[in-house]
Amino acid sequence: MPASIPLRLSLACALLLGTPSAGPLAESPQGKNQLLERAYQKAHRAWEKKNYRMGIAWLKPLRSQLHKRQGATQLLASLHYAQGWKEMRAGRLQRAKRELEQSAALDPKQANIWYSLGLINRSLKNRWGAEKNFKRTLKLAPDHFESLLELARMAYEGEEISEARRYLGRAAELRPRDTTLLLLQEQCKEDEVLARDFKSFSSTHFHIRFSGRLPKSSEDTRQILTQLERSYRELKTILGQGPAQRIEVVLYSQKEFTALRGTQDWMGAFYDGKVRIPLKSWRTQQKKIQELMRHEFAHAFVEDRLPGASSWLHEGFAQWYQGRRSRGSNSVFRKSAPRSAKELRTPFSRVKDPAVVAILYLESLVLMEDLLSRGGSAKLRDLLGSAAQGGGTYAQREERALTEVQGRGLQPWIQKLAKDRSWATPGR
């Protein structure tokens, strides 16, 4: 919406209510009180109809007088708050932030306003602002569970494990069985083990940890870090940018890797904010480990460009960068129908059937190859950039981006490939 719209609404409101030039009544205390009361009633009806922007337009021109009418200041604060959440759900984070800041200025003792500002600053990658907002929330409401969790998560991401533990301890007193809380506790426990039992080395863009048995020599470590930095440069060239923070890589023995939560039997490695790879011997498995590293690093770069990117984008690009190609895919899809767009957007780690996983991975690779064949890495950068913009759910943003860049959404794209290549009828 153009910036001039709220101003026009305010002018229209002023004309309807009456301005100082409308006559002696508008200039008298009684007239001003009548104007304020009429504006309040209009704004309240707008609130009931969820037309928050109109409600704001009724009250905002009279902001200096709101204290004279009980509940008027709180109503305008609530209107800004509701409009802020509306903007946030639509993905317009800067507009949402402005609305919530106005709400906080009007009603600074409302904890939920500061919590909402924290969520927005977190989404905008303003760590300092988010932390400040969540702490302000806790000052107003010491038992605000969600703020405790957010501060714990931020501390964990900053590798401040003891600080994360402190917030989690307070949160556990409120909801000891909360699944997100339990997951964060487990992650902190795991990182404490890594810090205690695993050795570590760092390069410009990577921090690598491994158990005492791996690798065997400093030369092996140097080779691993060299491979990592080479992959970083390649991926930055392809996608146009790379993660600003160091990427954490953890090398496990096969036994340690199998014991990790969330692993499936078919997994050779995985990325969950850290690259996790099982390793027997760098010297005997060097080629295989290099491929796994390339694959998992691709996930880190895609997630940096497009947080929450769907599985087909992640796995399609990761396989392509790893060096895999979809030779023989036509014969596979003539026997086994390709999966639907919905399935391709669902996390593949939830799928237990290896045969279904194989189809999902192959189909993702075919889609990525088709995308890159029509415009190279520039096409992929356009898709990631476009999907990161605008409002709506992730699936809606991805559909808009695909239509803009590729000419059709995901399901129509799958159907066209099936028709052109004589595949079995795709799932829906």
C-alpha positions in Angstrom: 0.0 0.0 0.0 1.4 3.5 -0.9 2.7 5.5 2.0 0.2 8.3 1.2 -2.9 6.1 1.9 -2.9 6.5 5.7 -2.6 10.3 5.2 -5.6 10.4 2.9 -7.6 8.3 5.4 -6.6 10.7 8.1 -7.7 13.7 6.0 -11.0 12.0 5.2 -11.5 11.3 8.9 -10.8 14.9 9.7 -13.3 16.1 7.2 -16.0 13.8 8.5 -15.3 14.7 12.1 -14.9 18.4 11.6 -11.8 20.5 11.6 -10.9 23.7 13.4 -12.3 25.6 10.4 -15.7 23.8 10.7 -17.1 26.3 13.2 -16.9 27.5 16.8 -18.1 24.2 18.2 -15.1 22.3 16.9 -12.8 24.8 18.7 -14.6 24.6 22.1 -13.8 21.9 24.7 -17.3 20.5 24.4 -16.9 20.2 20.6 -13.5 18.5 20.9 -14.9 16.0 23.4 -17.7 15.2 20.9 -15.2 14.8 18.1 -13.1 12.5 20.3 -16.2 10.4 21.3 -17.3 10.0 17.7 -13.8 9.0 16.6 -13.6 6.5 19.4 -17.0 4.9 18.5 -16.0 4.8 14.8 -12.6 3.2 15.6 -14.2 0.7 17.9 -16.6 -0.4 15.2 -13.6 -0.7 12.8 -11.9 -2.9 15.4 -14.9 -5.2 15.6 -14.9 -5.5 11.8 -11.1 -6.2 11.9 -10.5 -3.1 9.7 -7.6 -2.0 11.9 -6.1 0.5 9.4 -9.4 2.4 9.3 -9.6 2.4 13.1 -6.1 3.8 13.3 -7.1 6.5 10.8 -10.1 7.6 13.0 -8.0 8.0 16.2 -4.5 8.9 15.1 -5.3 12.6 14.2 -6.6 13.1 17.7 -3.7 11.3 19.5 -2.9 14.3 21.7 -6.4 14.2 23.1 -6.8 10.5 23.6 -6.1 10.7 27.4 -9.4 12.6 27.8 -11.4 9.5 26.8 -11.1 6.4 28.9 -9.8 3.5 26.9 -9.0 5.5 23.8 -5.2 5.2 24.1 -5.5 1.5 24.7 -7.8 1.1 21.7 -5.3 2.8 19.4 -2.5 0.7 20.8 -4.6 -2.4 20.2 -5.3 -1.3 16.6 -1.6 -0.8 15.9 -0.8 -4.2 17.5 -3.5 -6.1 15.5 -2.4 -4.3 12.2 1.2 -5.2 13.1 0.3 -8.9 13.3 -1.6 -8.7 10.1 1.4 -7.2 8.3 3.7 -9.9 9.9 1.5 -12.8 8.7 1.6 -11.2 5.3 5.4 -11.2 5.4 5.7 -7.4 5.4 8.1 -7.3 8.4 9.2 -3.7 8.2 5.6 -2.4 8.2 4.8 -4.8 11.0 7.7 -3.4 13.0 6.5 0.2 12.6 3.0 -0.7 13.7 4.2 -2.6 16.8 6.6 0.2 17.7 3.7 2.6 17.7 1.7 0.2 19.8 4.5 -0.1 22.3 4.9 3.7 22.5 1.2 4.0 23.4 1.0 1.1 25.8 4.6 0.3 26.9 3.5 -2.0 29.8 2.0 -4.7 27.5 4.4 -7.6 27.5 3.0 -9.2 24.3 3.8 -6.1 22.3 7.5 -6.4 23.2 7.5 -10.1 22.5 6.0 -9.6 19.1 8.7 -7.0 18.3 11.2 -9.5 19.4 9.9 -12.1 16.9 10.1 -9.5 14.1 13.6 -8.4 15.0 14.6 -12.1 15.1 13.1 -12.6 11.6 15.0 -9.5 10.4 18.2 -11.0 11.9 18.5 -8.1 14.3 19.9 -10.2 17.2 20.6 -7.3 19.5 17.1 -5.8 19.0 15.4 -9.2 19.5 17.3 -10.0 22.7 16.4 -6.5 24.1 12.7 -7.0 23.3 12.5 -10.5 24.8 14.2 -9.2 28.0 11.8 -6.3 28.2 9.0 -8.8 27.9 10.4 -10.8 30.8 10.7 -7.6 32.9 7.0 -7.1 32.5 6.0 -10.7 32.7 8.7 -12.9 34.3 6.8 -16.1 33.5 6.5 -15.4 29.8 7.4 -18.9 28.5 7.8 -18.1 24.8 10.3 -15.3 25.6 12.4 -17.7 27.8 12.5 -20.2 24.9 13.5 -17.5 22.3 16.3 -16.2 24.6 17.4 -19.8 25.2 17.4 -20.5 21.4 19.4 -17.4 20.7 21.9 -18.2 23.4 22.3 -21.7 21.9 22.8 -20.4 18.4 25.5 -18.1 19.8 27.2 -21.1 21.5 26.4 -19.6 24.9 25.3 -23.0 26.3 25.4 -22.1 30.0 23.2 -19.0 29.3 20.8 -21.2 27.2 20.6 -23.7 30.1 19.7 -20.9 32.5 16.7 -19.7 30.4 15.7 -23.3 29.8 15.7 -24.0 33.5 13.3 -21.2 34.1 11.1 -22.3 31.2 11.1 -25.9 32.5 9.5 -24.7 35.8 6.6 -23.5 33.8 6.0 -26.2 31.2 8.4 -29.1 31.8 6.9 -31.4 29.1 6.8 -28.8 26.3 8.3 -30.5 23.1 10.3 -27.5 22.0 11.8 -27.1 25.4 12.8 -30.8 25.5 14.3 -30.5 22.1 16.4 -27.5 23.1 17.5 -29.2 26.3 18.7 -32.2 24.3 20.5 -30.0 21.8 22.3 -28.2 24.7 23.2 -31.5 26.3 24.6 -32.7 22.9 26.7 -29.6 22.5 28.1 -29.9 25.9 29.3 -33.4 25.0 30.8 -31.9 21.8 32.6 -29.3 23.7 33.9 -31.8 26.3 34.7 -34.8 24.3 35.3 -33.5 20.7 38.4 -31.7 19.4 37.9 -28.7 17.2 39.7 -26.7 14.5 38.5 -23.5 12.6 39.1 -21.9 9.3 37.7 -18.6 7.8 34.2 -20.0 7.2 34.1 -23.3 9.1 34.4 -24.7 12.6 35.0 -28.4 12.6 34.6 -30.8 15.6 35.4 -34.5 15.7 35.8 -37.2 18.3 39.4 -38.0 19.5 39.8 -40.9 17.1 39.2 -38.6 14.0 41.1 -37.6 12.0 44.4 -39.3 12.4 46.8 -36.4 11.7 47.1 -32.6 11.3 47.6 -33.2 7.6 44.1 -34.9 7.4 42.6 -31.9 9.2 44.3 -29.4 6.8 42.9 -31.3 3.8 39.4 -31.3 5.3 39.5 -27.6 5.9 40.9 -26.9 2.5 38.1 -28.9 0.9 35.6 -27.0 3.0 36.9 -23.6 2.0 37.0 -24.6 -1.7 33.3 -25.6 -1.5 32.5 -22.3 0.2 34.0 -20.3 -2.7 32.2 -22.4 -5.3 28.8 -22.2 -3.6 29.2 -18.4 -3.1 29.9 -18.0 -6.8 26.8 -20.1 -7.8 24.3 -18.6 -5.3 25.7 -15.1 -5.0 26.3 -15.0 -1.3 27.2 -17.3 1.7 26.4 -17.6 5.4 28.0 -14.7 7.4 28.6 -16.9 10.4 31.0 -19.9 10.5 29.4 -23.2 9.4 29.7 -25.9 12.1 30.8 -29.3 10.9 30.7 -32.3 13.2 32.4 -35.6 12.2 31.2 -38.7 14.1 32.1 -42.3 14.2 29.4 -44.5 12.6 28.2 -45.6 16.1 28.0 -42.0 17.3 26.1 -40.9 14.2 23.6 -43.7 14.4 22.8 -42.7 18.0 21.9 -39.2 17.0 18.2 -38.2 17.3 16.3 -37.8 14.1 18.4 -40.1 12.0 16.8 -42.6 9.6 18.5 -45.8 8.4 18.8 -44.5 4.9 20.7 -41.3 5.9 24.4 -40.9 5.0 24.7 -37.5 6.6 22.3 -34.6 7.4 22.1 -30.9 8.1 20.1 -29.4 10.9 21.9 -26.1 11.4 25.1 -28.1 11.8 26.6 -30.4 9.1 26.7 -33.9 10.6 28.8 -36.6 8.9 29.8 -40.1 9.9 33.5 -40.8 9.1 35.5 -44.0 9.5 38.7 -42.8 7.8 39.5 -39.6 5.9 42.3 -41.3 3.9 40.3 -44.3 2.8 36.9 -42.5 2.3 38.2 -39.2 1.0 36.1 -39.2 -2.2 32.9 -40.2 -0.4 33.3 -37.7 2.4 34.0 -34.9 -0.1 30.7 -35.7 -1.9 28.8 -35.8 1.4 30.4 -32.5 2.5 29.5 -30.8 -0.8 25.9 -32.1 -0.5 25.4 -30.9 3.1 27.1 -27.6 2.6 24.7 -26.9 -0.2 21.9 -27.1 2.4 23.6 -24.5 4.5 23.8 -22.1 1.6 20.2 -22.6 0.4 18.9 -22.1 3.9 20.9 -18.9 4.2 19.4 -17.6 0.9 15.9 -18.8 1.6 15.1 -19.8 5.2 12.6 -22.6 5.4 13.1 -23.6 1.7 11.2 -26.7 0.7 12.8 -30.2 0.5 12.8 -30.4 -3.3 14.8 -27.2 -3.5 17.2 -28.3 -0.8 17.8 -31.8 -2.1 17.6 -31.0 -5.8 20.4 -28.4 -5.5 22.4 -30.4 -3.0 22.5 -33.5 -5.3 23.3 -31.4 -8.4 26.2 -29.6 -6.6 27.4 -33.0 -5.2 27.8 -34.1 -8.8 24.8 -36.5 -9.3 22.8 -36.5 -12.5 19.4 -38.0 -13.3 20.4 -40.4 -16.0 17.8 -43.1 -16.4 15.1 -41.1 -14.6 12.6 -41.4 -17.5 12.5 -45.2 -17.2 12.0 -44.9 -13.4 9.1 -42.5 -13.7 7.4 -44.6 -16.4 7.1 -47.4 -13.8 6.7 -45.3 -10.6 4.6 -42.2 -10.7 6.3 -39.0 -9.6 5.2 -37.6 -6.3 3.0 -34.5 -5.8 4.1 -31.0 -5.1 2.8 -31.3 -1.5 5.1 -34.4 -0.9 8.1 -32.6 -2.4 7.7 -29.7 0.0 7.4 -32.1 3.1 10.7 -32.8 5.0 12.1 -36.0 3.5 13.5 -36.9 6.9 10.0 -37.8 8.0 9.7 -40.5 5.3 10.7 -44.0 6.5 10.2 -46.0 3.2 13.6 -46.0 1.3 11.8 -46.6 -2.0 9.6 -43.5 -1.6 12.7 -41.5 -0.5 14.6 -42.5 -3.6 11.7 -41.3 -5.8 11.5 -37.9 -4.0 15.3 -37.4 -4.3 15.3 -38.3 -8.0 12.3 -36.1 -8.8 13.9 -33.2 -6.9 17.1 -33.6 -9.0 15.2 -33.7 -12.3 13.4 -30.5 -11.4 16.6 -28.8 -10.4 18.3 -29.9 -13.7 15.4 -28.6 -15.7 15.5 -25.3 -13.9 19.2 -24.8 -14.4 19.1 -25.9 -18.0 16.8 -22.9 -18.8 19.0 -20.2 -17.3 21.8 -21.6 -15.3 22.6 -20.5 -11.7 21.1 -17.0 -12.4 17.7 -18.7 -12.7 18.2 -20.4 -9.4 19.3 -17.1 -7.7 16.2 -15.4 -9.1 13.9 -18.1 -7.7 15.5 -18.0 -4.2 15.4 -14.2 -4.1 11.9 -14.0 -5.3 10.6 -16.7 -2.9 12.2 -14.8 0.0 10.0 -11.7 -0.7 6.4 -10.8 -0.3 3.7 -12.1 2.0 1.8 -15.4 2.6 2.9 -18.9 3.5 6.2 -20.3 2.2 4.3 -22.5 -0.3 2.5 -19.4 -1.6 5.7 -17.4 -2.0 7.4 -20.3 -3.7 4.4 -20.7 -6.1 4.6 -17.0 -7.0 8.3 -17.2 -7.5 8.1 -20.3 -9.7 5.4 -18.7 -11.8 7.5 -15.6 -12.2 10.8 -17.3 -12.9 9.7 -20.6 -14.5 6.3 -19.7 -16.0 4.3 -22.2 -13.8 3.8 -23.5 -10.3 5.3 -26.7 -8.9 2.4 -29.1 -9.6 1.8 -27.8 -13.2 5.6 -28.0 -13.7 5.7 -31.7 -12.6 2.7 -32.4 -14.9 4.3 -30.8 -17.9 7.5 -32.8 -17.4 5.4 -36.0 -17.1 3.6 -35.2 -20.3 6.8 -34.2 -22.2 8.7 -37.3 -21.1 5.9 -39.9 -21.1 6.0 -40.5 -17.4 3.3 -42.2 -15.3 0.6 -39.8 -14.1 1.9 -37.7 -11.2 0.3 -37.8 -7.7 -1.7 -34.9 -6.5 
